[in-house]
Amino acid sequence: MGNHMIKVSVIIPFYNEEKELKACLDSVLKQTLIDLEIILVDDGSTDSSVKIIKEAMKEDSRIKLINQNQLGVGSARNKALNYAKGEYVVFLDADDTFYSIGAIEKLYNAAKEKDATVCGGNYVVAGEKTYLYREQEQWVDFYDEQIEFGFWRFIYKKETIFDIKFPTTAMGQDEVFLVRVLSKVRKYYFIPDIIYNYNINPNERKWYSEKRLYGDVKSLLLMYETGEKYGLNKLKEWCKKSLSYNGRVYATEYYCKRNPKILELRNEIKSCMEKDTDGLAKLYDSDCVKINIDINNSLKLANKLRDYLENDERSLLIFGTGVKGRQAYDYLRDIYNTRIAGFVVSRIEESKMLDGKKIFHISEVGKEYIVLIAVNSNTYNDVKNILLSANIDYIDLYVEDFYYLGLSSEMMRYAYG
């Protein structure tokens, strides 16, 4: 790049992303803003990810590669920040892309024109659902709402964030970073352009591991501490509400499996809540009993579903392709994946596949299939009537929350090995 000033450093951590990495990198290399520094941090990949980067480095001198040995995404971003020489910094996950070739330039130009230390925009999920935070260009005072999401839809002035680090937790480190930055600068400039394309990684829909749950709760505690530091009561309340749920999950896990690390975190949550006088600490303990009851009820439901499936060996179809249908598939695929033939709907859809499984119309369903209904409670009986009218066999069992069903089962697995 010669003596040209590096306007923006693009930071991309990765670990075994050979399938998505090329598309991610291409979305950066095609950006209309040329004066970029592209920093990729390999977190100990064992696939061909590093080979892909080294080949790209031969063609573009802006690409830099840093290596570390499975220290986590937070550590990778911190290492890249220490290396970055750009006036501004943006972040990109290795399985995502920038929405357009002008995304970085739009953020940079707006930040420069308004002398903004932070500038952000909108984003889309999997190229479909658009998250419009605002529809007009404007200055935003973070202290008004005190919570923001999507740290990768922002550009940050390097000299402003040099002292802010990502925590090394397994979950939530990006939100901690964003809250720390916006609490410090208070105001940021917003442009209504779509900046980022967030792709849903199938692995993200897996049930939380103990490590990921611990990281999630720990990150909420760090955000709470930021709220205390800057006197942001709305942020503190949001964290406490989240902790009152996640903390209960952790307390239950502690009672199930005597893990000293969980006990330490449980005490930290109680200490956090006891700083206020709204009774949340007491609520925290009383709800430990409630969530144990919830888990037992979920396990009974899971056993009923298992009995249905073990006594009927036909191929399984899931009625519903919405959130509940996907949750049902995620819950069942690790156990019965070879039996899941696909999804079934009553209306003809443009897409014929979902998560690699066929989407059937009810007219295609014969007696070789058994159907599990995965819809909201207000439409459950309607679906039953549709299936009865079509003479389709189904499992007469309503599940309110497949995600919680899976989480409950996972926690029992921790408890009893």
Contacts in CASP RR format, 6 or more apart in sequence:
PFRMAT RR
TARGET T0000
AUTHOR 0000-0000-0000
METHOD contacts of the structure
MODEL  1
MGNHMIKVSVIIPFYNEEKELKACLDSVLKQTLIDLEIILVDDGSTDSSV
KIIKEAMKEDSRIKLINQNQLGVGSARNKALNYAKGEYVVFLDADDTFYS
IGAIEKLYNAAKEKDATVCGGNYVVAGEKTYLYREQEQWVDFYDEQIEFG
FWRFIYKKETIFDIKFPTTAMGQDEVFLVRVLSKVRKYYFIPDIIYNYNI
NPNERKWYSEKRLYGDVKSLLLMYETGEKYGLNKLKEWCKKSLSYNGRVY
ATEYYCKRNPKILELRNEIKSCMEKDTDGLAKLYDSDCVKINIDINNSLK
LANKLRDYLENDERSLLIFGTGVKGRQAYDYLRDIYNTRIAGFVVSRIEE
SKMLDGKKIFHISEVGKEYIVLIAVNSNTYNDVKNILLSANIDYIDLYVE
DFYYLGLSSEMMRYAYG
1 35 0 8 1.000
1 37 0 8 1.000
1 61 0 8 1.000
1 62 0 8 1.000
4 35 0 8 1.000
5 35 0 8 1.000
5 86 0 8 1.000
5 87 0 8 1.000
6 35 0 8 1.000
6 36 0 8 1.000
6 37 0 8 1.000
6 85 0 8 1.000
6 86 0 8 1.000
6 87 0 8 1.000
7 33 0 8 1.000
7 35 0 8 1.000
7 36 0 8 1.000
7 86 0 8 1.000
7 87 0 8 1.000
7 88 0 8 1.000
7 108 0 8 1.000
8 33 0 8 1.000
8 35 0 8 1.000
8 36 0 8 1.000
8 37 0 8 1.000
8 86 0 8 1.000
8 87 0 8 1.000
8 88 0 8 1.000
8 89 0 8 1.000
8 90 0 8 1.000
8 104 0 8 1.000
8 108 0 8 1.000
8 155 0 8 1.000
9 36 0 8 1.000
9 37 0 8 1.000
9 38 0 8 1.000
9 39 0 8 1.000
9 80 0 8 1.000
9 84 0 8 1.000
9 85 0 8 1.000
9 86 0 8 1.000
9 88 0 8 1.000
9 89 0 8 1.000
9 90 0 8 1.000
9 158 0 8 1.000
10 28 0 8 1.000
10 36 0 8 1.000
10 37 0 8 1.000
10 38 0 8 1.000
10 39 0 8 1.000
10 89 0 8 1.000
10 90 0 8 1.000
10 91 0 8 1.000
10 92 0 8 1.000
10 104 0 8 1.000
11 39 0 8 1.000
11 41 0 8 1.000
11 77 0 8 1.000
11 80 0 8 1.000
11 81 0 8 1.000
11 84 0 8 1.000
11 89 0 8 1.000
11 90 0 8 1.000
11 91 0 8 1.000
11 92 0 8 1.000
12 24 0 8 1.000
12 25 0 8 1.000
12 28 0 8 1.000
12 38 0 8 1.000
12 39 0 8 1.000
12 40 0 8 1.000
12 41 0 8 1.000
12 91 0 8 1.000
12 92 0 8 1.000
12 93 0 8 1.000
12 94 0 8 1.000
13 40 0 8 1.000
13 41 0 8 1.000
13 43 0 8 1.000
13 72 0 8 1.000
13 73 0 8 1.000
13 74 0 8 1.000
13 76 0 8 1.000
13 77 0 8 1.000
13 80 0 8 1.000
13 93 0 8 1.000
13 94 0 8 1.000
14 21 0 8 1.000
14 40 0 8 1.000
14 41 0 8 1.000
14 42 0 8 1.000
14 43 0 8 1.000
14 45 0 8 1.000
14 49 0 8 1.000
14 94 0 8 1.000
15 42 0 8 1.000
15 43 0 8 1.000
15 44 0 8 1.000
15 45 0 8 1.000
15 49 0 8 1.000
15 70 0 8 1.000
15 72 0 8 1.000
15 73 0 8 1.000
15 94 0 8 1.000
16 45 0 8 1.000
16 46 0 8 1.000
16 47 0 8 1.000
16 49 0 8 1.000
17 24 0 8 1.000
17 45 0 8 1.000
17 47 0 8 1.000
17 49 0 8 1.000
17 94 0 8 1.000
17 95 0 8 1.000
18 45 0 8 1.000
18 47 0 8 1.000
18 48 0 8 1.000
18 49 0 8 1.000
18 52 0 8 1.000
20 94 0 8 1.000
20 95 0 8 1.000
20 199 0 8 1.000
21 49 0 8 1.000
21 52 0 8 1.000
21 53 0 8 1.000
21 94 0 8 1.000
22 52 0 8 1.000
23 97 0 8 1.000
24 92 0 8 1.000
24 93 0 8 1.000
24 94 0 8 1.000
24 95 0 8 1.000
24 96 0 8 1.000
24 97 0 8 1.000
25 38 0 8 1.000
25 40 0 8 1.000
25 52 0 8 1.000
25 53 0 8 1.000
25 56 0 8 1.000
25 63 0 8 1.000
26 97 0 8 1.000
27 92 0 8 1.000
27 97 0 8 1.000
27 98 0 8 1.000
27 101 0 8 1.000
27 197 0 8 1.000
28 36 0 8 1.000
28 38 0 8 1.000
28 92 0 8 1.000
28 98 0 8 1.000
28 104 0 8 1.000
29 38 0 8 1.000
29 56 0 8 1.000
29 60 0 8 1.000
30 101 0 8 1.000
31 98 0 8 1.000
31 101 0 8 1.000
31 102 0 8 1.000
31 103 0 8 1.000
31 104 0 8 1.000
31 105 0 8 1.000
32 101 0 8 1.000
32 102 0 8 1.000
32 104 0 8 1.000
32 105 0 8 1.000
33 102 0 8 1.000
33 104 0 8 1.000
33 105 0 8 1.000
33 108 0 8 1.000
36 62 0 8 1.000
36 104 0 8 1.000
37 62 0 8 1.000
37 64 0 8 1.000
37 84 0 8 1.000
37 85 0 8 1.000
37 86 0 8 1.000
38 60 0 8 1.000
38 62 0 8 1.000
38 63 0 8 1.000
38 64 0 8 1.000
39 64 0 8 1.000
39 66 0 8 1.000
39 80 0 8 1.000
39 83 0 8 1.000
39 84 0 8 1.000
40 53 0 8 1.000
40 63 0 8 1.000
40 64 0 8 1.000
40 65 0 8 1.000
40 66 0 8 1.000
41 65 0 8 1.000
41 66 0 8 1.000
41 67 0 8 1.000
41 68 0 8 1.000
41 76 0 8 1.000
41 77 0 8 1.000
41 79 0 8 1.000
41 80 0 8 1.000
42 49 0 8 1.000
42 50 0 8 1.000
42 53 0 8 1.000
42 65 0 8 1.000
42 66 0 8 1.000
42 67 0 8 1.000
42 68 0 8 1.000
43 68 0 8 1.000
43 69 0 8 1.000
43 70 0 8 1.000
43 71 0 8 1.000
43 72 0 8 1.000
43 73 0 8 1.000
43 75 0 8 1.000
43 76 0 8 1.000
44 67 0 8 1.000
44 68 0 8 1.000
44 69 0 8 1.000
44 70 0 8 1.000
49 94 0 8 1.000
50 65 0 8 1.000
50 67 0 8 1.000
53 63 0 8 1.000
53 65 0 8 1.000
54 65 0 8 1.000
56 63 0 8 1.000
57 63 0 8 1.000
57 65 0 8 1.000
64 83 0 8 1.000
66 76 0 8 1.000
66 79 0 8 1.000
66 80 0 8 1.000
66 83 0 8 1.000
68 75 0 8 1.000
68 76 0 8 1.000
68 79 0 8 1.000
71 168 0 8 1.000
72 168 0 8 1.000
72 170 0 8 1.000
73 166 0 8 1.000
73 173 0 8 1.000
74 166 0 8 1.000
74 167 0 8 1.000
74 168 0 8 1.000
74 173 0 8 1.000
75 166 0 8 1.000
75 168 0 8 1.000
77 91 0 8 1.000
77 166 0 8 1.000
77 173 0 8 1.000
77 177 0 8 1.000
78 165 0 8 1.000
78 166 0 8 1.000
81 89 0 8 1.000
81 158 0 8 1.000
81 161 0 8 1.000
81 162 0 8 1.000
81 165 0 8 1.000
84 158 0 8 1.000
86 158 0 8 1.000
87 157 0 8 1.000
87 158 0 8 1.000
88 107 0 8 1.000
88 108 0 8 1.000
88 111 0 8 1.000
88 155 0 8 1.000
88 156 0 8 1.000
88 157 0 8 1.000
88 158 0 8 1.000
89 155 0 8 1.000
89 156 0 8 1.000
89 157 0 8 1.000
89 158 0 8 1.000
89 161 0 8 1.000
90 104 0 8 1.000
90 107 0 8 1.000
90 152 0 8 1.000
90 154 0 8 1.000
90 155 0 8 1.000
90 156 0 8 1.000
91 151 0 8 1.000
91 152 0 8 1.000
91 174 0 8 1.000
92 98 0 8 1.000
92 152 0 8 1.000
92 196 0 8 1.000
93 152 0 8 1.000
93 198 0 8 1.000
95 199 0 8 1.000
95 201 0 8 1.000
96 152 0 8 1.000
96 196 0 8 1.000
96 197 0 8 1.000
96 198 0 8 1.000
96 199 0 8 1.000
97 196 0 8 1.000
97 197 0 8 1.000
97 199 0 8 1.000
98 104 0 8 1.000
98 195 0 8 1.000
98 196 0 8 1.000
98 197 0 8 1.000
99 123 0 8 1.000
99 124 0 8 1.000
99 194 0 8 1.000
99 195 0 8 1.000
99 196 0 8 1.000
99 197 0 8 1.000
100 193 0 8 1.000
100 194 0 8 1.000
103 193 0 8 1.000
103 194 0 8 1.000
103 195 0 8 1.000
103 196 0 8 1.000
104 155 0 8 1.000
106 191 0 8 1.000
106 193 0 8 1.000
106 195 0 8 1.000
107 119 0 8 1.000
107 120 0 8 1.000
107 121 0 8 1.000
107 154 0 8 1.000
107 155 0 8 1.000
107 191 0 8 1.000
107 195 0 8 1.000
108 119 0 8 1.000
108 155 0 8 1.000
110 116 0 8 1.000
110 119 0 8 1.000
110 137 0 8 1.000
110 189 0 8 1.000
110 191 0 8 1.000
111 117 0 8 1.000
111 118 0 8 1.000
111 119 0 8 1.000
111 155 0 8 1.000
111 157 0 8 1.000
111 189 0 8 1.000
114 139 0 8 1.000
114 189 0 8 1.000
116 157 0 8 1.000
116 187 0 8 1.000
116 188 0 8 1.000
116 189 0 8 1.000
117 156 0 8 1.000
117 157 0 8 1.000
117 160 0 8 1.000
117 185 0 8 1.000
117 188 0 8 1.000
118 154 0 8 1.000
118 155 0 8 1.000
118 156 0 8 1.000
118 157 0 8 1.000
118 160 0 8 1.000
118 181 0 8 1.000
118 182 0 8 1.000
118 185 0 8 1.000
118 188 0 8 1.000
118 189 0 8 1.000
119 154 0 8 1.000
119 155 0 8 1.000
119 188 0 8 1.000
119 189 0 8 1.000
119 190 0 8 1.000
119 191 0 8 1.000
120 153 0 8 1.000
120 154 0 8 1.000
120 155 0 8 1.000
120 188 0 8 1.000
120 189 0 8 1.000
120 190 0 8 1.000
120 191 0 8 1.000
120 195 0 8 1.000
121 133 0 8 1.000
121 153 0 8 1.000
121 154 0 8 1.000
121 190 0 8 1.000
121 191 0 8 1.000
121 192 0 8 1.000
121 193 0 8 1.000
121 194 0 8 1.000
121 195 0 8 1.000
122 130 0 8 1.000
122 131 0 8 1.000
122 132 0 8 1.000
122 133 0 8 1.000
122 134 0 8 1.000
122 153 0 8 1.000
122 192 0 8 1.000
122 193 0 8 1.000
122 194 0 8 1.000
122 195 0 8 1.000
123 130 0 8 1.000
123 131 0 8 1.000
123 150 0 8 1.000
123 152 0 8 1.000
123 153 0 8 1.000
123 194 0 8 1.000
123 195 0 8 1.000
123 196 0 8 1.000
123 197 0 8 1.000
123 198 0 8 1.000
124 130 0 8 1.000
124 131 0 8 1.000
124 194 0 8 1.000
124 196 0 8 1.000
124 197 0 8 1.000
124 198 0 8 1.000
125 131 0 8 1.000
125 198 0 8 1.000
125 200 0 8 1.000
126 197 0 8 1.000
126 198 0 8 1.000
126 199 0 8 1.000
126 200 0 8 1.000
127 197 0 8 1.000
127 199 0 8 1.000
130 194 0 8 1.000
132 192 0 8 1.000
133 148 0 8 1.000
133 190 0 8 1.000
134 140 0 8 1.000
134 190 0 8 1.000
134 192 0 8 1.000
135 192 0 8 1.000
136 192 0 8 1.000
137 189 0 8 1.000
137 190 0 8 1.000
137 191 0 8 1.000
137 192 0 8 1.000
138 189 0 8 1.000
138 190 0 8 1.000
139 187 0 8 1.000
139 188 0 8 1.000
139 189 0 8 1.000
139 190 0 8 1.000
140 187 0 8 1.000
140 188 0 8 1.000
140 189 0 8 1.000
140 190 0 8 1.000
141 186 0 8 1.000
141 187 0 8 1.000
142 148 0 8 1.000
142 182 0 8 1.000
142 183 0 8 1.000
142 185 0 8 1.000
142 186 0 8 1.000
142 187 0 8 1.000
142 188 0 8 1.000
143 186 0 8 1.000
143 232 0 8 1.000
145 234 0 8 1.000
146 227 0 8 1.000
146 232 0 8 1.000
146 233 0 8 1.000
146 234 0 8 1.000
146 235 0 8 1.000
146 238 0 8 1.000
147 179 0 8 1.000
147 234 0 8 1.000
147 235 0 8 1.000
147 238 0 8 1.000
148 178 0 8 1.000
148 179 0 8 1.000
148 182 0 8 1.000
149 175 0 8 1.000
149 178 0 8 1.000
150 174 0 8 1.000
150 175 0 8 1.000
150 178 0 8 1.000
150 196 0 8 1.000
151 174 0 8 1.000
151 175 0 8 1.000
151 177 0 8 1.000
151 178 0 8 1.000
152 174 0 8 1.000
152 196 0 8 1.000
152 198 0 8 1.000
153 195 0 8 1.000
153 196 0 8 1.000
154 178 0 8 1.000
154 181 0 8 1.000
154 188 0 8 1.000
156 181 0 8 1.000
160 181 0 8 1.000
160 184 0 8 1.000
160 185 0 8 1.000
161 181 0 8 1.000
164 177 0 8 1.000
164 180 0 8 1.000
164 181 0 8 1.000
164 184 0 8 1.000
165 177 0 8 1.000
166 173 0 8 1.000
166 174 0 8 1.000
166 176 0 8 1.000
166 177 0 8 1.000
167 173 0 8 1.000
167 176 0 8 1.000
167 177 0 8 1.000
167 218 0 8 1.000
167 219 0 8 1.000
167 222 0 8 1.000
169 176 0 8 1.000
169 214 0 8 1.000
169 215 0 8 1.000
169 216 0 8 1.000
169 218 0 8 1.000
169 219 0 8 1.000
169 222 0 8 1.000
170 209 0 8 1.000
170 211 0 8 1.000
170 212 0 8 1.000
170 214 0 8 1.000
170 215 0 8 1.000
170 216 0 8 1.000
171 208 0 8 1.000
171 212 0 8 1.000
171 213 0 8 1.000
171 215 0 8 1.000
171 216 0 8 1.000
171 219 0 8 1.000
172 215 0 8 1.000
172 216 0 8 1.000
172 219 0 8 1.000
173 219 0 8 1.000
175 219 0 8 1.000
175 223 0 8 1.000
176 219 0 8 1.000
176 222 0 8 1.000
176 223 0 8 1.000
176 226 0 8 1.000
179 223 0 8 1.000
179 226 0 8 1.000
179 227 0 8 1.000
179 235 0 8 1.000
180 226 0 8 1.000
182 188 0 8 1.000
183 226 0 8 1.000
183 227 0 8 1.000
183 229 0 8 1.000
183 230 0 8 1.000
183 232 0 8 1.000
183 235 0 8 1.000
184 230 0 8 1.000
202 355 0 8 1.000
205 326 0 8 1.000
205 327 0 8 1.000
205 330 0 8 1.000
206 330 0 8 1.000
207 403 0 8 1.000
207 406 0 8 1.000
207 407 0 8 1.000
207 409 0 8 1.000
207 410 0 8 1.000
208 216 0 8 1.000
208 407 0 8 1.000
208 410 0 8 1.000
209 410 0 8 1.000
210 253 0 8 1.000
210 259 0 8 1.000
210 262 0 8 1.000
210 414 0 8 1.000
213 246 0 8 1.000
213 249 0 8 1.000
213 250 0 8 1.000
213 253 0 8 1.000
214 250 0 8 1.000
214 261 0 8 1.000
214 262 0 8 1.000
214 265 0 8 1.000
216 246 0 8 1.000
217 243 0 8 1.000
217 246 0 8 1.000
217 247 0 8 1.000
217 250 0 8 1.000
217 265 0 8 1.000
217 269 0 8 1.000
218 265 0 8 1.000
220 239 0 8 1.000
220 242 0 8 1.000
220 243 0 8 1.000
220 246 0 8 1.000
221 239 0 8 1.000
221 243 0 8 1.000
221 268 0 8 1.000
221 269 0 8 1.000
221 272 0 8 1.000
223 235 0 8 1.000
223 239 0 8 1.000
224 235 0 8 1.000
224 236 0 8 1.000
224 239 0 8 1.000
224 240 0 8 1.000
224 243 0 8 1.000
224 272 0 8 1.000
226 232 0 8 1.000
226 235 0 8 1.000
227 233 0 8 1.000
227 235 0 8 1.000
227 236 0 8 1.000
227 239 0 8 1.000
228 236 0 8 1.000
228 275 0 8 1.000
236 276 0 8 1.000
240 272 0 8 1.000
240 273 0 8 1.000
240 276 0 8 1.000
240 278 0 8 1.000
240 280 0 8 1.000
243 269 0 8 1.000
243 272 0 8 1.000
243 273 0 8 1.000
244 273 0 8 1.000
244 280 0 8 1.000
244 283 0 8 1.000
244 284 0 8 1.000
244 287 0 8 1.000
247 266 0 8 1.000
247 269 0 8 1.000
247 284 0 8 1.000
248 284 0 8 1.000
248 287 0 8 1.000
248 288 0 8 1.000
248 290 0 8 1.000
248 291 0 8 1.000
249 291 0 8 1.000
249 407 0 8 1.000
249 411 0 8 1.000
250 262 0 8 1.000
250 265 0 8 1.000
250 266 0 8 1.000
250 269 0 8 1.000
251 266 0 8 1.000
251 284 0 8 1.000
251 285 0 8 1.000
251 288 0 8 1.000
251 291 0 8 1.000
252 288 0 8 1.000
252 291 0 8 1.000
252 292 0 8 1.000
252 295 0 8 1.000
252 411 0 8 1.000
253 259 0 8 1.000
253 262 0 8 1.000
253 411 0 8 1.000
253 414 0 8 1.000
253 415 0 8 1.000
254 262 0 8 1.000
254 263 0 8 1.000
254 266 0 8 1.000
255 288 0 8 1.000
255 292 0 8 1.000
256 411 0 8 1.000
256 412 0 8 1.000
256 414 0 8 1.000
256 415 0 8 1.000
257 414 0 8 1.000
257 415 0 8 1.000
269 284 0 8 1.000
270 281 0 8 1.000
270 284 0 8 1.000
270 285 0 8 1.000
273 279 0 8 1.000
273 280 0 8 1.000
273 281 0 8 1.000
273 284 0 8 1.000
274 281 0 8 1.000
294 404 0 8 1.000
294 408 0 8 1.000
295 408 0 8 1.000
295 411 0 8 1.000
295 412 0 8 1.000
298 404 0 8 1.000
298 405 0 8 1.000
298 406 0 8 1.000
298 408 0 8 1.000
298 409 0 8 1.000
299 408 0 8 1.000
299 409 0 8 1.000
299 412 0 8 1.000
301 397 0 8 1.000
301 399 0 8 1.000
301 405 0 8 1.000
302 405 0 8 1.000
302 406 0 8 1.000
302 408 0 8 1.000
302 409 0 8 1.000
304 397 0 8 1.000
305 372 0 8 1.000
305 395 0 8 1.000
305 397 0 8 1.000
305 399 0 8 1.000
308 370 0 8 1.000
308 395 0 8 1.000
308 397 0 8 1.000
309 316 0 8 1.000
309 336 0 8 1.000
309 339 0 8 1.000
309 395 0 8 1.000
312 370 0 8 1.000
313 339 0 8 1.000
314 367 0 8 1.000
314 368 0 8 1.000
314 369 0 8 1.000
314 370 0 8 1.000
314 393 0 8 1.000
315 339 0 8 1.000
315 340 0 8 1.000
315 341 0 8 1.000
315 368 0 8 1.000
315 369 0 8 1.000
315 370 0 8 1.000
316 332 0 8 1.000
316 336 0 8 1.000
316 339 0 8 1.000
316 340 0 8 1.000
316 341 0 8 1.000
316 342 0 8 1.000
316 369 0 8 1.000
316 370 0 8 1.000
316 371 0 8 1.000
316 372 0 8 1.000
317 340 0 8 1.000
317 341 0 8 1.000
317 342 0 8 1.000
317 343 0 8 1.000
317 344 0 8 1.000
317 360 0 8 1.000
317 365 0 8 1.000
317 369 0 8 1.000
317 370 0 8 1.000
317 371 0 8 1.000
317 372 0 8 1.000
318 325 0 8 1.000
318 328 0 8 1.000
318 329 0 8 1.000
318 332 0 8 1.000
318 340 0 8 1.000
318 342 0 8 1.000
318 343 0 8 1.000
318 344 0 8 1.000
318 371 0 8 1.000
318 372 0 8 1.000
318 374 0 8 1.000
319 325 0 8 1.000
319 343 0 8 1.000
319 344 0 8 1.000
319 345 0 8 1.000
319 371 0 8 1.000
319 372 0 8 1.000
319 373 0 8 1.000
319 374 0 8 1.000
319 375 0 8 1.000
319 383 0 8 1.000
319 387 0 8 1.000
319 394 0 8 1.000
320 343 0 8 1.000
320 344 0 8 1.000
320 345 0 8 1.000
320 373 0 8 1.000
320 374 0 8 1.000
320 375 0 8 1.000
321 343 0 8 1.000
321 345 0 8 1.000
321 349 0 8 1.000
321 354 0 8 1.000
321 359 0 8 1.000
324 374 0 8 1.000
324 375 0 8 1.000
324 376 0 8 1.000
324 402 0 8 1.000
325 343 0 8 1.000
325 374 0 8 1.000
325 375 0 8 1.000
325 402 0 8 1.000
326 354 0 8 1.000
326 355 0 8 1.000
327 374 0 8 1.000
327 401 0 8 1.000
327 402 0 8 1.000
327 403 0 8 1.000
328 372 0 8 1.000
328 374 0 8 1.000
328 399 0 8 1.000
328 402 0 8 1.000
329 340 0 8 1.000
329 343 0 8 1.000
329 354 0 8 1.000
329 355 0 8 1.000
329 357 0 8 1.000
330 402 0 8 1.000
330 403 0 8 1.000
331 402 0 8 1.000
331 403 0 8 1.000
331 405 0 8 1.000
331 406 0 8 1.000
332 340 0 8 1.000
332 372 0 8 1.000
333 340 0 8 1.000
340 357 0 8 1.000
341 357 0 8 1.000
341 358 0 8 1.000
341 360 0 8 1.000
341 369 0 8 1.000
342 354 0 8 1.000
342 357 0 8 1.000
342 358 0 8 1.000
342 359 0 8 1.000
342 360 0 8 1.000
343 354 0 8 1.000
343 357 0 8 1.000
343 358 0 8 1.000
343 359 0 8 1.000
343 360 0 8 1.000
344 359 0 8 1.000
344 360 0 8 1.000
344 361 0 8 1.000
344 362 0 8 1.000
344 364 0 8 1.000
344 365 0 8 1.000
344 369 0 8 1.000
344 371 0 8 1.000
345 359 0 8 1.000
345 360 0 8 1.000
345 361 0 8 1.000
345 362 0 8 1.000
346 361 0 8 1.000
346 362 0 8 1.000
346 383 0 8 1.000
346 386 0 8 1.000
347 361 0 8 1.000
348 361 0 8 1.000
349 359 0 8 1.000
351 359 0 8 1.000
352 358 0 8 1.000
352 359 0 8 1.000
353 359 0 8 1.000
362 386 0 8 1.000
362 387 0 8 1.000
362 390 0 8 1.000
362 392 0 8 1.000
363 390 0 8 1.000
365 371 0 8 1.000
365 390 0 8 1.000
365 392 0 8 1.000
366 392 0 8 1.000
367 393 0 8 1.000
369 392 0 8 1.000
369 393 0 8 1.000
370 393 0 8 1.000
370 394 0 8 1.000
370 395 0 8 1.000
371 387 0 8 1.000
371 392 0 8 1.000
371 393 0 8 1.000
371 394 0 8 1.000
371 395 0 8 1.000
372 394 0 8 1.000
372 395 0 8 1.000
372 397 0 8 1.000
373 380 0 8 1.000
373 383 0 8 1.000
373 384 0 8 1.000
373 387 0 8 1.000
373 394 0 8 1.000
373 395 0 8 1.000
373 398 0 8 1.000
374 399 0 8 1.000
374 402 0 8 1.000
375 383 0 8 1.000
377 398 0 8 1.000
377 400 0 8 1.000
380 398 0 8 1.000
384 394 0 8 1.000
384 396 0 8 1.000
387 393 0 8 1.000
387 394 0 8 1.000
399 405 0 8 1.000
END
